[in-house]
Amino acid sequence: GLQPASDSSSAASGRETEISGYGSAEQGENIQQGYVAPQPVNGDNGFNRYIEENMRKPQTMTEGENAVAVVSFVVKTTGNIDGIKVLSSPGEEYTAEAIRLIKEGPAWKPAENNGRIIEDQKMLRIVFK
């Protein structure tokens, strides 16, 4: 007859700790191993600083208001940006400004998959404040 392994209970309890990292789970679940998303060459902080320093706020914007435009674009293997789409925006002026900021902004490092450079899409929120 087969006997259950004597340490099965302790193994089960040890397994629980593996699922504790819930930080960015919803983002990371369907990403393959070895995948690196496209990112600004000057890093996220540098990119955010660029946005803050170069943003031209629409005239229609009221003081203290926060408005968000969501854009997506393709980062080519060359790092060039293509196919900028605005997925949501409070209005035309915001849309135009979001596109301008991306077009004139810092270069991007293309995505990588297992060390291979690949073309990939990036989604970005631009906050007008």
N, C-alpha and C positions, 0 to 999 in steps of 0.2 A: 504493500500500500504506500501511497505517496504521503509524506508527512509535510505539513505546512512549515515553511522556514521559521525557525524560532525567533528571528529578529524582525519579523514582518511588522509588528506593531511599532517598533522604534523607527523603522524606515518610513512608515506612513507619516508619523508625526514630524519627521525631519523634512518631509516634502513641502509642508505648508509654507515654510519660510521662502521658498523659491518664488511664490507668486505675490510677494509683498510690494515689489516696485511698481506702484500704480501711476507714477508721475505722468508720463506721456503715453500711456498704454494705447489710447485710441488712435494715436498717430502711428505708433510703431508696429501695430499688429500685422498689417499686410505688407510690410516692407521686408524685402528679401535680405538675407545676410549679405554683407559687403556692399550695401547700397549707401551712397552719400548723396544727399540732395544738393541741387544747385545752390550756391551761396555767393554773396557779394565778395569780390576779391579783397575788399578792405574790412571784411567781417560784418556781422550784424550791427554792432555798435557804431562802426564807422558809417554804415549805410543809413542807420537811423539819424545820425548826426547830419549827414548830407541832406536827408529829407527835411529835417527841422530848419537847417540853414538856408535851403533853397526854395522852400515852399512859398508860392505866391497865393495867399488866401483869396478866395473869391470875394468880390465886393459885397455880394449878397449875404455873406456870412455874418451872423450876429455875434457880438462879444460874448465870450464864455461858452460858446456853443462847441460841441464836439461833433464832427461829421466824419464818417468813414467811407472810403471808396475801396472796393475789393477788386483787384486786377489779377489777371493771369497772363502769363506769357511763356514762350518756349525759349529755353536757353540751349542754343546750338552747341555742338561739340567744340566749335571755335570760341565759344563764350559770347558770341553775338546774340542779340535778343531779337525775337521774331514773334509775329502773331499776338501782339498785345490786345487783350480783350478786357473790357471793364465789366465785371460780373454784377456789381451793384454800386450805386453812386447816388448821392443826394440830388444831383443835378448836372447839367451839361458843363458848367464851369469846372466842377470838381473832376468830372471825367477827363476833360482836356488837360487839366493840371496833373492828374495822376499819370496820364500817358506821357506828358512832357517829362515829369520827374524820372520815370523809368527809362525813357529814351536817352535823356541827357545824363543819367546817373552813372555811378561807378560800373565798371565791367563786372561780369559774373564769371565765376568758376563753374564749368559745366558739372553735371551730375556724374557720379561714377558708379559702376556696378561691377563688383569683384575686380577692382583695379582698372576696368575698361571705361574710357570716357564715353558717355552716352548723351543723346539729346533727351531733354526732359522738360516737363512743364513745372512752372513755379507759380504758386498762388501767394498773393501778398496783400496785406491790409495797410492802406495808407490812411493815417488818422490826421484830419485837419483840426487843429486846435489853437 
